[in-house]
């Protein structure tokens, strides 16, 4: 399934810098408001050591990770819902994503302007959230606290007052990026299952609590209607066994029917 997550926030809080760090894709990140007008899109693999290990034991020719699509959306300002700062255009981009990463700058740096001329994370969040509410936008939100190892960060006593889950990153030094990708993936209540063999090992994205036929749809729509049964083993058990042959000898590969709820890390072979 395709997952789109929008990176939003005030101008110059580090949105495009974060996007660049995540995607290694060059988009403008100069130090002035509204540098980014059209959203840039980057496809980012979900880090997962389990997939790499599965590919190794299967001697797969290809390894295909699960991915998240990040959309870098230009900065919002107070009054955006009424059209300020090209707000209507930017808000329309936000409506198209599945979830929001709201970047909040928490470091002091006099060489970098701030649209409000002061670092006040809770006020920044209040401005952005008000504009989103006014525009009728309610998707899941993860607050990304943009820290810096190079300059001073403000006291973190505001964290207890954040209106939702958060994660700290330093886009410049790359600190916390893998955790951010995983947290973004978790934000939408998603899990990963795997298929593995000589041709390829692949991670698939599905909603938590999906049945086996629904999970099969991630591979092909026909898998849901034509589903007969699935052979399932946890990734950990397959890696412990070292191969499907040894796992079968140990009785660790089991047959599941249409009512089976797929668990994160399941390795599945669908029979249709």
LINRA-V197350 format. One record per pair of residues at least 24 apart in sequence whose ideal C-beta (glycine too) atoms are under 10 Angstrom apart, sorted by the first residue. I is the first residue (numbers start at 1). J is the second residue. Records with the same first field share a line. If there is no record, write none. Layout:
I: J ; J
This chain:
1: 66 ; 98 ; 188 ; 190 ; 204 ; 205 ; 206 ; 207 ; 217 ; 218
2: 43 ; 67 ; 68 ; 69 ; 98 ; 205
3: 46 ; 66 ; 67 ; 68 ; 69 ; 70 ; 97 ; 98 ; 99 ; 184 ; 185 ; 187 ; 188 ; 190 ; 205
4: 41 ; 68 ; 69 ; 70 ; 71 ; 96 ; 97 ; 98 ; 99 ; 139 ; 188
5: 44 ; 68 ; 69 ; 70 ; 71 ; 97 ; 98 ; 99 ; 100 ; 101 ; 139 ; 140 ; 142 ; 181 ; 184 ; 185 ; 187 ; 188
6: 39 ; 69 ; 70 ; 71 ; 72 ; 73 ; 90 ; 93 ; 94 ; 95 ; 96 ; 97 ; 98 ; 99 ; 100 ; 101 ; 102 ; 137 ; 139 ; 141
7: 36 ; 39 ; 40 ; 42 ; 70 ; 71 ; 72 ; 73 ; 94 ; 97 ; 100 ; 101 ; 102 ; 103 ; 144 ; 184
8: 71 ; 72 ; 73 ; 74 ; 75 ; 76 ; 90 ; 91 ; 93 ; 94 ; 97 ; 100 ; 101 ; 102 ; 103 ; 128 ; 131 ; 132 ; 137 ; 141 ; 144
9: 73 ; 74 ; 75 ; 76 ; 100 ; 101 ; 102 ; 103 ; 104 ; 105 ; 124 ; 125 ; 127 ; 128 ; 143 ; 144 ; 146
10: 75 ; 76 ; 77 ; 78 ; 80 ; 85 ; 102 ; 103 ; 104 ; 105 ; 114 ; 115 ; 116 ; 123 ; 124 ; 125 ; 127 ; 128
11: 35 ; 36 ; 74 ; 75 ; 76 ; 77 ; 85 ; 113 ; 114 ; 115
12: 75 ; 105 ; 112 ; 113 ; 114 ; 115
13: 75 ; 102 ; 103 ; 104 ; 105 ; 106 ; 112 ; 114 ; 115 ; 119 ; 121 ; 124 ; 128 ; 144 ; 146
14: 103 ; 104 ; 105 ; 106 ; 107 ; 112 ; 144 ; 145 ; 146 ; 147 ; 148 ; 169 ; 170 ; 171 ; 172
15: 72 ; 73 ; 74 ; 75 ; 76 ; 101 ; 102 ; 103 ; 105 ; 144 ; 146 ; 171
16: 40 ; 72 ; 73 ; 74 ; 75 ; 103 ; 171
17: 72 ; 103 ; 146 ; 170 ; 171 ; 172
18: 70 ; 72 ; 101 ; 103 ; 144 ; 146 ; 169 ; 170 ; 171 ; 172 ; 177 ; 180
19: 44 ; 70 ; 71 ; 72 ; 73 ; 101 ; 103 ; 171
20: 72 ; 171
21: 169 ; 170 ; 171 ; 172 ; 173 ; 174 ; 175 ; 176 ; 177 ; 180
22: 68 ; 70 ; 72 ; 101 ; 169 ; 171 ; 174 ; 177 ; 178 ; 180 ; 181 ; 184
23: 69 ; 70 ; 72
25: 70 ; 72
27: 72
28: 72 ; 74
29: 72 ; 171
31: 111 ; 112 ; 113
32: 113
33: 74 ; 75 ; 77 ; 85 ; 113 ; 115
34: 74 ; 75 ; 77 ; 85 ; 86 ; 90
35: 74 ; 75
36: 72 ; 73 ; 74 ; 75 ; 90
37: 73 ; 74 ; 86 ; 89 ; 90
38: 72 ; 73 ; 74 ; 89 ; 93
39: 70 ; 71 ; 72 ; 73 ; 74 ; 89 ; 90 ; 92 ; 93 ; 94 ; 96 ; 97
40: 70 ; 71 ; 72 ; 73 ; 74
41: 69 ; 70 ; 71 ; 72
42: 67 ; 68 ; 69 ; 70 ; 71 ; 72
43: 67 ; 68 ; 69 ; 70
44: 68 ; 69 ; 70 ; 177 ; 180 ; 181 ; 184 ; 185
45: 181 ; 203
46: 178 ; 181 ; 182 ; 184 ; 185 ; 190 ; 192 ; 203 ; 205
47: 177 ; 178 ; 179 ; 181 ; 182 ; 185
48: 181 ; 182 ; 185 ; 192 ; 194 ; 203 ; 235 ; 265
50: 192 ; 194 ; 201 ; 203 ; 234 ; 235 ; 236 ; 238 ; 239 ; 264 ; 265 ; 267
51: 192 ; 194 ; 196 ; 201 ; 202 ; 203 ; 235
52: 201
53: 196 ; 201 ; 235 ; 236 ; 238 ; 239
54: 194 ; 195 ; 196 ; 197 ; 201 ; 202 ; 203 ; 235 ; 238 ; 239 ; 267
55: 194 ; 196 ; 197 ; 200 ; 201 ; 202
56: 196 ; 201 ; 239
57: 196 ; 201 ; 238 ; 239 ; 241 ; 242 ; 243 ; 244 ; 246
58: 194 ; 195 ; 196 ; 197 ; 198 ; 199 ; 200 ; 201 ; 238 ; 243 ; 244 ; 267
59: 197 ; 198 ; 201 ; 243
60: 195 ; 196 ; 197 ; 198 ; 199 ; 200 ; 201 ; 202
61: 197 ; 198 ; 199 ; 200 ; 201
62: 198 ; 199 ; 200 ; 201 ; 202
63: 196 ; 200 ; 201 ; 202 ; 203
64: 195 ; 200 ; 201 ; 202 ; 203 ; 204
65: 192 ; 201 ; 202 ; 203 ; 205
66: 181 ; 185 ; 190 ; 191 ; 192 ; 193 ; 194 ; 202 ; 203 ; 204 ; 205 ; 206 ; 218
67: 181 ; 185 ; 203 ; 205
68: 98 ; 99 ; 180 ; 181 ; 182 ; 184 ; 185 ; 187 ; 188 ; 190 ; 205
69: 97 ; 98
70: 97 ; 101 ; 180 ; 181 ; 184
71: 96 ; 97 ; 98 ; 100 ; 101
73: 97 ; 100 ; 101
75: 103 ; 115 ; 128
76: 102 ; 115 ; 127 ; 128 ; 131 ; 132 ; 135
77: 115 ; 116 ; 127 ; 128 ; 131
78: 115 ; 116 ; 126 ; 127 ; 128 ; 130 ; 131
79: 127 ; 130 ; 131 ; 134
80: 127 ; 128 ; 130 ; 131 ; 132 ; 134 ; 135
81: 130 ; 131 ; 132 ; 133 ; 134 ; 135 ; 136 ; 137
82: 131 ; 134 ; 135
84: 131
85: 115 ; 131
87: 131 ; 134 ; 135
88: 135
90: 131 ; 135
91: 131 ; 132 ; 134 ; 135 ; 136 ; 137
92: 135
94: 131 ; 132 ; 135 ; 137 ; 139
95: 132 ; 135 ; 136 ; 137 ; 139
96: 139
97: 137 ; 139
98: 139 ; 140 ; 184 ; 187 ; 188 ; 190
99: 139 ; 140 ; 141 ; 142 ; 184 ; 185 ; 187 ; 188
100: 128 ; 129 ; 132 ; 137 ; 138 ; 139 ; 140 ; 141 ; 142 ; 143 ; 144 ; 164 ; 184 ; 187
101: 141 ; 142 ; 143 ; 144 ; 167 ; 169 ; 180 ; 183 ; 184 ; 187
102: 128 ; 129 ; 132 ; 141 ; 142 ; 143 ; 144 ; 145 ; 162 ; 163 ; 164 ; 166
103: 128 ; 142 ; 143 ; 144 ; 145 ; 146 ; 169 ; 171
104: 128 ; 143 ; 144 ; 145 ; 146 ; 158 ; 162 ; 166
105: 144 ; 145 ; 146 ; 147 ; 148 ; 153 ; 154
106: 145 ; 146 ; 147 ; 148 ; 152 ; 153 ; 154 ; 155 ; 156 ; 158 ; 159 ; 168
107: 145 ; 146 ; 147 ; 148 ; 149 ; 150 ; 151 ; 152 ; 153 ; 154 ; 170 ; 172
108: 148 ; 151 ; 152 ; 153 ; 154
109: 148 ; 150 ; 151 ; 152
110: 151
111: 151
112: 148 ; 151
118: 154
119: 152 ; 153 ; 154
120: 154 ; 158
121: 145 ; 146 ; 154 ; 156 ; 158 ; 159 ; 161 ; 162 ; 166
122: 158 ; 159 ; 161 ; 162 ; 163
123: 158
125: 158 ; 161 ; 162 ; 163 ; 164
126: 163
129: 163 ; 164
139: 187 ; 188
140: 164 ; 165 ; 184 ; 187 ; 188 ; 189
141: 165 ; 166 ; 187
142: 166 ; 167 ; 180 ; 183 ; 184 ; 186 ; 187 ; 188
143: 167 ; 168
144: 168 ; 169 ; 171 ; 176 ; 180 ; 183 ; 184
145: 169 ; 170 ; 176
146: 170 ; 171 ; 172 ; 176
147: 171 ; 172 ; 173 ; 175 ; 176
148: 172 ; 173 ; 175
149: 173 ; 175
186: 264
190: 264
191: 215 ; 262 ; 263 ; 264 ; 265 ; 266
192: 235 ; 262 ; 264 ; 265 ; 266
193: 218 ; 219 ; 230 ; 232 ; 235 ; 262 ; 263 ; 264 ; 265 ; 266 ; 267 ; 268
194: 233 ; 234 ; 235 ; 238 ; 265 ; 266 ; 267 ; 268
195: 219 ; 266 ; 267 ; 268 ; 269 ; 270
196: 235 ; 238 ; 244 ; 267 ; 268 ; 269
197: 244 ; 269
201: 267
203: 235 ; 265
204: 262 ; 266 ; 268
206: 262 ; 264 ; 266
207: 262
208: 261 ; 262 ; 263 ; 264
209: 261 ; 262 ; 263
210: 260 ; 261 ; 262
211: 256 ; 257 ; 258 ; 259 ; 260 ; 261 ; 262
212: 256 ; 257 ; 258 ; 259 ; 260 ; 261 ; 262 ; 266 ; 268 ; 270
213: 257 ; 258 ; 259 ; 260 ; 262 ; 270 ; 272
214: 258 ; 261 ; 262
215: 260 ; 261 ; 262 ; 266 ; 268 ; 270
216: 262 ; 268 ; 270 ; 271 ; 272
218: 262
219: 268 ; 270 ; 272
220: 270 ; 272
222: 272
223: 270 ; 271 ; 272
224: 258 ; 272
225: 272
226: 270 ; 271 ; 272
227: 257 ; 258 ; 270 ; 271 ; 272
228: 255 ; 257 ; 258 ; 270 ; 271 ; 272
229: 255 ; 256 ; 257 ; 258 ; 260 ; 269 ; 270 ; 271 ; 272
230: 254 ; 255 ; 256 ; 257 ; 258 ; 260 ; 262 ; 266 ; 268 ; 269 ; 270 ; 271 ; 272
231: 255 ; 256 ; 267 ; 268 ; 269 ; 270 ; 271
232: 256 ; 260 ; 262 ; 263 ; 266 ; 267 ; 268 ; 269 ; 270
233: 265 ; 266 ; 267 ; 268 ; 269
234: 263 ; 264 ; 265 ; 266 ; 267
235: 263 ; 264 ; 265 ; 266 ; 267
236: 265 ; 267
237: 265 ; 267
238: 265 ; 266 ; 267
239: 267
244: 269
